[in-house]
């Protein structure tokens, strides 16, 4: 039951209206790059560490974000080997736009719930997300 619910939440995160921003089509990977990207930028290595993905995956994500006009790349002033990824004006606005969309959608979904049910969901989902973010302590083969 939980697995099914988690699979269906994919649509909540990648809803088409979220992916259209200022007449530009962006995907979830672009939002992941931008969410937490400081205005002064980060290197691709720092992005890969923040997202917990391989540097090559982070580089592909950054390329998509760049093609969507959400980030720019420039040489890093701190490390001649590194490329600095910086949000554009549109890229800086996207995380807030996405959060507004999610919160509006969420308010619509729970509008007929009582406050206690919303509180229980928020508490349980926060506990679940916190533990899931730590990564697996054991693999299914270990269980």
MIVO-285611 format. One record per residue: x, y, z of N, C-alpha, C, O, CB in turn; residue number from 1. Coordinates in pm, whole numbers. Glycine has a CB too. Layout:
<atoms>
+--------+--------+--------+--------+--------+--------+--------+--------+--------+--------+--------+--------+--------+--------+--------+-----+
|    nc1 |    nc2 |    nc3 |   cac1 |   cac2 |   cac3 |    cc1 |    cc2 |    cc3 |    oc1 |    oc2 |    oc3 |   cbc1 |   cbc2 |   cbc3 |   n |
+--------+--------+--------+--------+--------+--------+--------+--------+--------+--------+--------+--------+--------+--------+--------+-----+
|      X |      Y |      Z |      X |      Y |      Z |      X |      Y |      Z |      X |      Y |      Z |      X |      Y |      Z | NUM |
...
+--------+--------+--------+--------+--------+--------+--------+--------+--------+--------+--------+--------+--------+--------+--------+-----+
</atoms>
This chain:
<atoms>
+--------+--------+--------+--------+--------+--------+--------+--------+--------+--------+--------+--------+--------+--------+--------+-----+
|    nc1 |    nc2 |    nc3 |   cac1 |   cac2 |   cac3 |    cc1 |    cc2 |    cc3 |    oc1 |    oc2 |    oc3 |   cbc1 |   cbc2 |   cbc3 |   n |
+--------+--------+--------+--------+--------+--------+--------+--------+--------+--------+--------+--------+--------+--------+--------+-----+
|     82 |   -119 |      0 |      0 |      0 |      0 |     87 |    126 |      0 |     60 |    220 |    -75 |    -93 |     -1 |    120 |   1 |
|    190 |    130 |     83 |    278 |    247 |     87 |    356 |    259 |    -44 |    373 |    369 |    -96 |    375 |    238 |    207 |   2 |
|    402 |    146 |    -96 |    476 |    149 |   -222 |    391 |    208 |   -334 |    439 |    290 |   -412 |    524 |      7 |   -260 |   3 |
|    267 |    166 |   -342 |    175 |    217 |   -445 |    156 |    368 |   -429 |    158 |    443 |   -526 |     38 |    144 |   -437 |   4 |
|    137 |    411 |   -304 |    117 |    554 |   -277 |    240 |    634 |   -318 |    228 |    742 |   -377 |     86 |    577 |   -128 |   5 |
|    358 |    582 |   -288 |    481 |    652 |   -325 |    496 |    662 |   -477 |    537 |    765 |   -529 |    603 |    581 |   -265 |   6 |
|    462 |    555 |   -547 |    470 |    558 |   -693 |    374 |    661 |   -751 |    408 |    728 |   -849 |    440 |    418 |   -751 |   7 |
|    258 |    675 |   -694 |    161 |    772 |   -746 |    200 |    915 |   -713 |    155 |   1007 |   -782 |     23 |    742 |   -691 |   8 |
|    283 |    938 |   -611 |    327 |   1073 |   -578 |    420 |   1132 |   -683 |    439 |   1253 |   -687 |    398 |   1072 |   -444 |   9 |
|    476 |   1049 |   -767 |    562 |   1096 |   -876 |    488 |   1204 |   -956 |    548 |   1304 |   -997 |    604 |    979 |   -969 |  10 |
|    360 |   1184 |   -978 |    283 |   1282 |  -1055 |    268 |   1414 |   -979 |    260 |   1521 |  -1041 |    145 |   1226 |  -1088 |  11 |
|    265 |   1408 |   -849 |    254 |   1530 |   -769 |    376 |   1618 |   -788 |    364 |   1741 |   -798 |    236 |   1496 |   -620 |  12 |
|    493 |   1557 |   -794 |    617 |   1632 |   -806 |    641 |   1680 |   -949 |    695 |   1789 |   -968 |    734 |   1546 |   -760 |  13 |
|    602 |   1602 |  -1048 |    634 |   1635 |  -1187 |    511 |   1680 |  -1265 |    504 |   1658 |  -1386 |    697 |   1516 |  -1255 |  14 |
|    415 |   1742 |  -1200 |    294 |   1788 |  -1267 |    329 |   1882 |  -1382 |    416 |   1967 |  -1366 |    200 |   1858 |  -1167 |  15 |
|    263 |   1869 |  -1496 |    298 |   1950 |  -1614 |    297 |   2100 |  -1589 |    383 |   2171 |  -1643 |    203 |   1919 |  -1725 |  16 |
|    204 |   2152 |  -1509 |    203 |   2296 |  -1486 |    327 |   2342 |  -1411 |    370 |   2456 |  -1426 |     78 |   2336 |  -1408 |  17 |
|    385 |   2256 |  -1331 |    508 |   2290 |  -1262 |    623 |   2304 |  -1362 |    711 |   2387 |  -1345 |    542 |   2183 |  -1155 |  18 |
|    620 |   2222 |  -1465 |    733 |   2214 |  -1556 |    734 |   2324 |  -1662 |    830 |   2338 |  -1737 |    734 |   2081 |  -1623 |  19 |
|    627 |   2403 |  -1667 |    625 |   2519 |  -1756 |    648 |   2642 |  -1670 |    566 |   2676 |  -1585 |    489 |   2529 |  -1836 |  20 |
|    759 |   2708 |  -1692 |    793 |   2827 |  -1613 |    840 |   2935 |  -1709 |    938 |   2916 |  -1782 |    903 |   2795 |  -1506 |  21 |
|    771 |   3047 |  -1710 |    805 |   3158 |  -1797 |    824 |   3111 |  -1941 |    921 |   3147 |  -2008 |    931 |   3228 |  -1747 |  22 |
|    728 |   3028 |  -1986 |    726 |   2975 |  -2123 |    848 |   2890 |  -2157 |    884 |   2876 |  -2274 |    715 |   3088 |  -2221 |  23 |
|    911 |   2835 |  -2054 |   1024 |   2745 |  -2075 |    989 |   2611 |  -2014 |    936 |   2604 |  -1903 |   1156 |   2801 |  -2013 |  24 |
|   1018 |   2506 |  -2085 |    991 |   2372 |  -2034 |   1113 |   2325 |  -1955 |   1225 |   2322 |  -2006 |    959 |   2274 |  -2150 |  25 |
|   1089 |   2288 |  -1830 |   1197 |   2238 |  -1746 |   1155 |   2105 |  -1685 |   1036 |   2078 |  -1671 |   1234 |   2341 |  -1635 |  26 |
|   1252 |   2024 |  -1651 |   1219 |   1896 |  -1590 |   1262 |   1893 |  -1444 |   1321 |   1989 |  -1393 |   1286 |   1781 |  -1667 |  27 |
|   1231 |   1784 |  -1377 |   1259 |   1772 |  -1235 |   1408 |   1785 |  -1205 |   1445 |   1841 |  -1101 |   1209 |   1638 |  -1183 |  28 |
|   1494 |   1736 |  -1292 |   1638 |   1747 |  -1266 |   1682 |   1894 |  -1259 |   1771 |   1928 |  -1181 |   1718 |   1674 |  -1375 |  29 |
|   1620 |   1979 |  -1339 |   1652 |   2121 |  -1335 |   1610 |   2181 |  -1201 |   1683 |   2260 |  -1142 |   1584 |   2196 |  -1451 |  30 |
|   1492 |   2143 |  -1156 |   1446 |   2191 |  -1025 |   1539 |   2143 |   -914 |   1568 |   2218 |   -821 |   1302 |   2143 |   -998 |  31 |
|   1587 |   2019 |   -923 |   1679 |   1967 |   -823 |   1810 |   2047 |   -821 |   1863 |   2077 |   -714 |   1709 |   1819 |   -849 |  32 |
|   1861 |   2081 |   -938 |   1984 |   2161 |   -945 |   1961 |   2297 |   -880 |   2046 |   2344 |   -803 |   2029 |   2180 |  -1093 |  33 |
|   1848 |   2359 |   -909 |   1822 |   2495 |   -861 |   1785 |   2501 |   -714 |   1814 |   2600 |   -646 |   1712 |   2557 |   -942 |  34 |
|   1721 |   2396 |   -663 |   1678 |   2397 |   -524 |   1801 |   2389 |   -433 |   1862 |   2283 |   -420 |   1581 |   2280 |   -495 |  35 |
|   1836 |   2499 |   -373 |   1954 |   2503 |   -286 |   2078 |   2559 |   -353 |   2182 |   2572 |   -289 |   1984 |   2367 |   -235 |  36 |
|   2068 |   2594 |   -483 |   2183 |   2653 |   -553 |   2199 |   2798 |   -507 |   2109 |   2879 |   -530 |   2165 |   2645 |   -709 |  37 |
|   2311 |   2831 |   -444 |   2328 |   2969 |   -397 |   2342 |   3067 |   -513 |   2385 |   3029 |   -622 |   2452 |   2978 |   -306 |  38 |
|   2305 |   3190 |   -490 |   2309 |   3292 |   -597 |   2451 |   3311 |   -650 |   2469 |   3348 |   -766 |   2254 |   3426 |   -546 |  39 |
|   2552 |   3287 |   -566 |   2691 |   3301 |   -612 |   2739 |   3177 |   -688 |   2849 |   3176 |   -742 |   2783 |   3328 |   -494 |  40 |
|   2655 |   3071 |   -690 |   2685 |   2952 |   -768 |   2757 |   2844 |   -691 |   2799 |   2862 |   -577 |   2766 |   2990 |   -885 |  41 |
|   2771 |   2730 |   -758 |   2842 |   2613 |   -705 |   2910 |   2544 |   -822 |   2872 |   2564 |   -938 |   2745 |   2514 |   -630 |  42 |
|   3009 |   2463 |   -791 |   3071 |   2380 |   -894 |   2983 |   2259 |   -920 |   2896 |   2226 |   -839 |   3214 |   2337 |   -852 |  43 |
|   3005 |   2193 |  -1031 |   2931 |   2071 |  -1062 |   2960 |   1966 |   -955 |   2870 |   1890 |   -917 |   2969 |   2017 |  -1203 |  44 |
|   3082 |   1961 |   -906 |   3116 |   1866 |   -799 |   3032 |   1893 |   -675 |   2980 |   1800 |   -613 |   3266 |   1873 |   -765 |  45 |
|   3019 |   2020 |   -637 |   2938 |   2054 |   -520 |   2791 |   2019 |   -542 |   2724 |   1973 |   -450 |   2952 |   2204 |   -488 |  46 |
|   2743 |   2040 |   -663 |   2605 |   2003 |   -696 |   2589 |   1852 |   -685 |   2489 |   1805 |   -630 |   2566 |   2051 |   -837 |  47 |
|   2685 |   1776 |   -736 |   2675 |   1629 |   -729 |   2672 |   1583 |   -584 |   2598 |   1490 |   -550 |   2793 |   1563 |   -804 |  48 |
|   2752 |   1646 |   -499 |   2753 |   1609 |   -357 |   2620 |   1646 |   -289 |   2566 |   1568 |   -211 |   2869 |   1679 |   -284 |  49 |
|   2568 |   1765 |   -321 |   2443 |   1809 |   -260 |   2327 |   1719 |   -301 |   2238 |   1690 |   -220 |   2413 |   1955 |   -300 |  50 |
|   2327 |   1673 |   -428 |   2219 |   1588 |   -478 |   2244 |   1440 |   -454 |   2157 |   1357 |   -477 |   2199 |   1612 |   -626 |  51 |
|   2364 |   1407 |   -407 |   2403 |   1268 |   -383 |   2392 |   1185 |   -511 |   2333 |   1077 |   -513 |   2317 |   1207 |   -273 |  52 |
|   2450 |   1240 |   -619 |   2456 |   1171 |   -748 |   2599 |   1175 |   -798 |   2682 |   1251 |   -748 |   2359 |   1236 |   -852 |  53 |
|   2629 |   1093 |   -896 |   2763 |   1092 |   -957 |   2788 |   1226 |  -1027 |   2694 |   1288 |  -1076 |   2777 |    973 |  -1058 |  54 |
|   2914 |   1269 |  -1031 |   2945 |   1394 |  -1102 |   2896 |   1396 |  -1247 |   2852 |   1500 |  -1295 |   3094 |   1417 |  -1100 |  55 |
|   2902 |   1283 |  -1316 |   2854 |   1279 |  -1455 |   2703 |   1302 |  -1461 |   2653 |   1365 |  -1554 |   2890 |   1144 |  -1520 |  56 |
|   2630 |   1250 |  -1363 |   2485 |   1273 |  -1358 |   2457 |   1420 |  -1330 |   2370 |   1480 |  -1394 |   2419 |   1184 |  -1251 |  57 |
|   2528 |   1477 |  -1235 |   2510 |   1619 |  -1204 |   2541 |   1705 |  -1326 |   2472 |   1804 |  -1352 |   2600 |   1661 |  -1085 |  58 |
|   2643 |   1668 |  -1400 |   2679 |   1742 |  -1521 |   2566 |   1738 |  -1623 |   2536 |   1840 |  -1686 |   2808 |   1686 |  -1582 |  59 |
|   2502 |   1623 |  -1641 |   2388 |   1611 |  -1733 |   2271 |   1697 |  -1684 |   2205 |   1764 |  -1763 |   2343 |   1464 |  -1746 |  60 |
|   2246 |   1696 |  -1552 |   2140 |   1779 |  -1495 |   2167 |   1927 |  -1523 |   2077 |   2001 |  -1561 |   2128 |   1754 |  -1342 |  61 |
|   2292 |   1968 |  -1504 |   2330 |   2107 |  -1526 |   2313 |   2144 |  -1674 |   2268 |   2254 |  -1706 |   2476 |   2132 |  -1479 |  62 |
|   2349 |   2052 |  -1763 |   2333 |   2077 |  -1906 |   2185 |   2101 |  -1940 |   2153 |   2192 |  -2015 |   2388 |   1959 |  -1989 |  63 |
|   2096 |   2018 |  -1884 |   1952 |   2039 |  -1907 |   1907 |   2174 |  -1854 |   1833 |   2246 |  -1920 |   1870 |   1926 |  -1841 |  64 |
|   1953 |   2209 |  -1734 |   1916 |   2337 |  -1674 |   1969 |   2454 |  -1758 |   1903 |   2557 |  -1772 |   1968 |   2347 |  -1530 |  65 |
|   2088 |   2437 |  -1811 |   2147 |   2541 |  -1896 |   2067 |   2557 |  -2025 |   2039 |   2669 |  -2067 |   2295 |   2508 |  -1928 |  66 |
|   2030 |   2445 |  -2089 |   1952 |   2450 |  -2212 |   1814 |   2512 |  -2189 |   1757 |   2572 |  -2280 |   1936 |   2311 |  -2271 |  67 |
|   1762 |   2499 |  -2068 |   1632 |   2559 |  -2034 |   1646 |   2706 |  -1996 |   1546 |   2774 |  -1970 |   1567 |   2482 |  -1918 |  68 |
|   1770 |   2757 |  -1992 |   1793 |   2897 |  -1958 |   1786 |   2926 |  -1809 |   1766 |   3041 |  -1770 |   1694 |   2982 |  -2029 |  69 |
|   1803 |   2823 |  -1726 |   1790 |   2840 |  -1582 |   1922 |   2860 |  -1510 |   1924 |   2909 |  -1397 |   1720 |   2722 |  -1524 |  70 |
|   2033 |   2822 |  -1573 |   2167 |   2842 |  -1514 |   2264 |   2883 |  -1624 |   2238 |   2864 |  -1743 |   2216 |   2712 |  -1442 |  71 |
|   2375 |   2938 |  -1581 |   2487 |   2965 |  -1671 |   2610 |   2896 |  -1612 |   2618 |   2872 |  -1491 |   2511 |   3120 |  -1691 |  72 |
|   2704 |   2866 |  -1699 |   2832 |   2810 |  -1656 |   2941 |   2912 |  -1685 |   2938 |   2980 |  -1787 |   2861 |   2674 |  -1727 |  73 |
|   3037 |   2920 |  -1594 |   3152 |   3008 |  -1615 |   3270 |   2949 |  -1540 |   3251 |   2868 |  -1450 |   3122 |   3155 |  -1567 |  74 |
|   3392 |   2989 |  -1577 |   3509 |   2939 |  -1504 |   3503 |   2985 |  -1358 |   3461 |   3096 |  -1328 |   3640 |   2988 |  -1571 |  75 |
|   3544 |   2897 |  -1270 |   3547 |   2930 |  -1128 |   3667 |   3017 |  -1098 |   3777 |   2992 |  -1147 |   3550 |   2802 |  -1042 |  76 |
|   3647 |   3119 |  -1018 |   3758 |   3204 |   -976 |   3844 |   3138 |   -870 |   3957 |   3182 |   -846 |   3706 |   3335 |   -925 |  77 |
|   3792 |   3031 |   -805 |   3865 |   2964 |   -696 |   3948 |   2846 |   -745 |   4051 |   2814 |   -687 |   3768 |   2917 |   -591 |  78 |
|   3901 |   2781 |   -853 |   3968 |   2659 |   -900 |   3965 |   2660 |  -1052 |   3858 |   2653 |  -1112 |   3898 |   2530 |   -842 |  79 |
|   4082 |   2668 |  -1114 |   4091 |   2677 |  -1260 |   4033 |   2554 |  -1329 |   3995 |   2562 |  -1446 |   4235 |   2695 |  -1302 |  80 |
|   4024 |   2441 |  -1258 |   3971 |   2318 |  -1318 |   3819 |   2310 |  -1307 |   3757 |   2227 |  -1375 |   4033 |   2197 |  -1251 |  81 |
|   3758 |   2393 |  -1224 |   3615 |   2383 |  -1195 |   3534 |   2482 |  -1277 |   3582 |   2588 |  -1317 |   3589 |   2405 |  -1048 |  82 |
|   3410 |   2445 |  -1301 |   3313 |   2530 |  -1367 |   3211 |   2573 |  -1263 |   3159 |   2490 |  -1187 |   3245 |   2457 |  -1489 |  83 |
|   3182 |   2701 |  -1259 |   3084 |   2754 |  -1165 |   2947 |   2759 |  -1232 |   2932 |   2813 |  -1342 |   3127 |   2895 |  -1115 |  84 |
|   2848 |   2702 |  -1166 |   2710 |   2701 |  -1215 |   2633 |   2803 |  -1134 |   2626 |   2793 |  -1011 |   2645 |   2557 |  -1205 |  85 |
|   2574 |   2900 |  -1202 |   2504 |   3010 |  -1137 |   2362 |   3020 |  -1190 |   2341 |   3005 |  -1311 |   2580 |   3144 |  -1158 |  86 |
|   2264 |   3044 |  -1102 |   2127 |   3057 |  -1153 |   2107 |   3187 |  -1231 |   2163 |   3291 |  -1195 |   2028 |   3051 |  -1037 |  87 |
|   2027 |   3180 |  -1337 |   1985 |   3300 |  -1408 |   1870 |   3362 |  -1329 |   1828 |   3308 |  -1227 |   1942 |   3267 |  -1557 |  88 |
|   1820 |   3475 |  -1375 |   1704 |   3537 |  -1309 |   1586 |   3439 |  -1310 |   1518 |   3422 |  -1209 |   1666 |   3671 |  -1379 |  89 |
|   1561 |   3376 |  -1424 |   1451 |   3279 |  -1433 |   1478 |   3159 |  -1342 |   1386 |   3108 |  -1278 |   1432 |   3230 |  -1579 |  90 |
|   1604 |   3115 |  -1337 |   1640 |   3003 |  -1251 |   1625 |   3034 |  -1104 |   1588 |   2947 |  -1025 |   1781 |   2960 |  -1278 |  91 |
|   1655 |   3158 |  -1066 |   1637 |   3197 |   -926 |   1490 |   3198 |   -885 |   1458 |   3173 |   -769 |   1697 |   3334 |   -902 |  92 |
|   1401 |   3227 |   -981 |   1258 |   3234 |   -952 |   1190 |   3097 |   -952 |   1085 |   3080 |   -890 |   1189 |   3323 |  -1053 |  93 |
|   1248 |   3000 |  -1020 |   1182 |   2870 |  -1037 |   1152 |   2796 |   -906 |   1040 |   2748 |   -890 |   1265 |   2783 |  -1123 |  94 |
|   1246 |   2784 |   -811 |   1213 |   2710 |   -688 |   1092 |   2767 |   -614 |   1010 |   2690 |   -563 |   1332 |   2711 |   -595 |  95 |
|   1080 |   2898 |   -607 |    964 |   2958 |   -540 |    836 |   2930 |   -619 |    732 |   2901 |   -560 |    983 |   3110 |   -523 |  96 |
|    845 |   2938 |   -751 |    729 |   2906 |   -837 |    686 |   2761 |   -815 |    567 |   2733 |   -804 |    764 |   2931 |   -987 |  97 |
|    782 |   2670 |   -810 |    752 |   2529 |   -788 |    691 |   2505 |   -651 |    596 |   2428 |   -638 |    878 |   2445 |   -805 |  98 |
|    746 |   2570 |   -549 |    692 |   2556 |   -413 |    549 |   2610 |   -406 |    463 |   2547 |   -344 |    781 |   2629 |   -310 |  99 |
|    524 |   2724 |   -468 |    388 |   2780 |   -471 |    292 |   2682 |   -536 |    181 |   2659 |   -486 |    386 |   2914 |   -547 | 100 |
|    335 |   2623 |   -647 |    250 |   2525 |   -715 |    221 |   2407 |   -624 |    105 |   2367 |   -609 |    318 |   2477 |   -845 | 101 |
|    326 |   2350 |   -562 |    307 |   2234 |   -476 |    215 |   2265 |   -359 |    127 |   2186 |   -325 |    442 |   2183 |   -425 | 102 |
|    235 |   2381 |   -295 |    153 |   2418 |   -180 |      7 |   2442 |   -219 |    -84 |   2405 |   -145 |    210 |   2543 |   -112 | 103 |
|    -14 |   2504 |   -333 |   -152 |   2525 |   -381 |   -218 |   2391 |   -411 |   -333 |   2368 |   -375 |   -153 |   2614 |   -507 | 104 |
|   -143 |   2303 |   -477 |   -194 |   2170 |   -509 |   -223 |   2092 |   -380 |   -327 |   2026 |   -367 |    -93 |   2092 |   -598 | 105 |
|   -132 |   2099 |   -286 |   -150 |   2030 |   -158 |   -271 |   2083 |    -82 |   -348 |   2005 |    -27 |    -24 |   2044 |    -72 | 106 |
|   -289 |   2214 |    -80 |   -405 |   2274 |    -12 |   -534 |   2224 |    -75 |   -632 |   2198 |     -4 |   -398 |   2428 |    -18 | 107 |
|   -536 |   2211 |   -207 |   -653 |   2159 |   -276 |   -681 |   2014 |   -236 |   -796 |   1976 |   -213 |   -634 |   2170 |   -428 | 108 |
|   -576 |   1934 |   -227 |   -592 |   1791 |   -194 |   -648 |   1773 |    -53 |   -734 |   1688 |    -32 |   -457 |   1718 |   -207 | 109 |
|   -600 |   1851 |     43 |   -640 |   1831 |    183 |   -747 |   1930 |    230 |   -771 |   1943 |    350 |   -519 |   1842 |    273 | 110 |
|   -812 |   2000 |    136 |   -908 |   2103 |    177 |  -1026 |   2048 |    256 |  -1087 |   2123 |    333 |   -959 |   2175 |     57 | 111 |
|  -1060 |   1920 |    240 |  -1172 |   1865 |    316 |  -1124 |   1777 |    433 |  -1205 |   1707 |    495 |  -1262 |   1783 |    224 | 112 |
|   -995 |   1781 |    464 |   -942 |   1707 |    578 |   -954 |   1794 |    703 |   -951 |   1917 |    695 |   -793 |   1665 |    553 | 113 |
|   -966 |   1729 |    817 |   -962 |   1810 |    939 |   -816 |   1834 |    978 |   -726 |   1763 |    933 |  -1041 |   1739 |   1056 | 114 |
|   -795 |   1933 |   1061 |   -659 |   1973 |   1099 |   -579 |   1860 |   1162 |   -458 |   1851 |   1141 |   -664 |   2090 |   1194 | 115 |
|   -644 |   1774 |   1240 |   -573 |   1663 |   1303 |   -515 |   1568 |   1198 |   -401 |   1522 |   1212 |   -666 |   1586 |   1398 | 116 |
|   -593 |   1539 |   1094 |   -544 |   1450 |    987 |   -426 |   1513 |    913 |   -329 |   1445 |    881 |   -657 |   1417 |    888 | 117 |
|   -434 |   1642 |    886 |   -323 |   1711 |    819 |   -199 |   1707 |    906 |    -88 |   1685 |    856 |   -362 |   1858 |    786 | 118 |
|   -215 |   1727 |   1037 |   -102 |   1723 |   1130 |    -40 |   1583 |   1134 |     82 |   1569 |   1133 |   -147 |   1766 |   1272 | 119 |
|   -123 |   1479 |   1139 |    -72 |   1341 |   1141 |      6 |   1313 |   1013 |    114 |   1254 |   1017 |   -189 |   1240 |   1158 | 120 |
|    -49 |   1353 |    898 |     21 |   1333 |    772 |    155 |   1405 |    772 |    258 |   1347 |    736 |    -65 |   1381 |    654 | 121 |
|    155 |   1532 |    813 |    279 |   1610 |    813 |    384 |   1546 |    903 |    501 |   1537 |    866 |    251 |   1754 |    860 | 122 |
|    344 |   1502 |   1020 |    438 |   1441 |   1114 |    494 |   1309 |   1058 |    615 |   1287 |   1058 |    368 |   1416 |   1251 | 123 |
|    405 |   1223 |   1010 |    449 |   1093 |    958 |    535 |   1109 |    834 |    636 |   1040 |    818 |    328 |   1004 |    927 | 124 |
|    496 |   1199 |    745 |    573 |   1220 |    622 |    710 |   1279 |    652 |    808 |   1244 |    587 |    496 |   1311 |    527 | 125 |
|    718 |   1368 |    749 |    847 |   1425 |    789 |    938 |   1317 |    846 |   1056 |   1311 |    812 |    827 |   1538 |    892 | 126 |
|    884 |   1232 |    933 |    964 |   1122 |    988 |   1013 |   1030 |    877 |   1129 |    990 |    875 |    882 |   1041 |   1091 | 127 |
|    923 |    997 |    784 |    956 |    908 |    673 |   1066 |    970 |    587 |   1165 |    904 |    554 |    830 |    878 |    588 | 128 |
|   1049 |   1097 |    549 |   1146 |   1164 |    462 |   1282 |   1177 |    529 |   1385 |   1162 |    464 |   1094 |   1302 |    421 | 129 |
|   1283 |   1206 |    659 |   1408 |   1218 |    732 |   1486 |   1088 |    732 |   1606 |   1086 |    707 |   1382 |   1262 |    876 | 130 |
|   1417 |    980 |    758 |   1485 |    850 |    760 |   1525 |    807 |    619 |   1634 |    752 |    600 |   1394 |    743 |    824 | 131 |
|   1440 |    832 |    522 |   1472 |    795 |    384 |   1593 |    872 |    333 |   1672 |    819 |    255 |   1351 |    820 |    292 | 132 |
|   1608 |    997 |    376 |   1720 |   1080 |    331 |   1854 |   1028 |    381 |   1958 |   1055 |    321 |   1700 |   1223 |    377 | 133 |
|   1852 |    955 |    490 |   1977 |    898 |    544 |   2032 |    787 |    457 |   2149 |    749 |    469 |   1954 |    845 |    686 | 134 |
|   1949 |    734 |    369 |   1991 |    623 |    284 |   1972 |    492 |    354 |   1951 |    488 |    475 |   2135 |    639 |    243 | 135 |
|   1980 |    385 |    278 |   1959 |    253 |    336 |   2071 |    214 |    433 |   2189 |    227 |    402 |   1947 |    150 |    226 | 136 |
|   2031 |    168 |    549 |   2129 |    117 |    647 |   2164 |    -27 |    613 |   2271 |    -77 |    649 |   2074 |    128 |    793 | 137 |
|   2074 |    -92 |    544 |   2098 |   -227 |    496 |   2024 |   -242 |    364 |   1928 |   -169 |    337 |   2052 |   -334 |    600 | 138 |
|   2068 |   -334 |    283 |   2003 |   -356 |    154 |   1897 |   -463 |    173 |   1901 |   -539 |    270 |   2108 |   -398 |     43 | 139 |
|   1799 |   -471 |     79 |   1699 |   -576 |     90 |   1759 |   -716 |    102 |   1701 |   -803 |    166 |   1608 |   -572 |    -28 | 140 |
|   1875 |   -739 |     40 |   1940 |   -870 |     50 |   1985 |   -900 |    193 |   1994 |  -1017 |    232 |   2061 |   -878 |    -45 | 141 |
|   2013 |   -793 |    271 |   2056 |   -811 |    410 |   1940 |   -844 |    503 |   1961 |   -896 |    612 |   2127 |   -686 |    459 | 142 |
|   1817 |   -813 |    459 |   1701 |   -831 |    548 |   1660 |   -973 |    565 |   1564 |  -1002 |    636 |   1585 |   -754 |    498 | 143 |
+--------+--------+--------+--------+--------+--------+--------+--------+--------+--------+--------+--------+--------+--------+--------+-----+
</atoms>
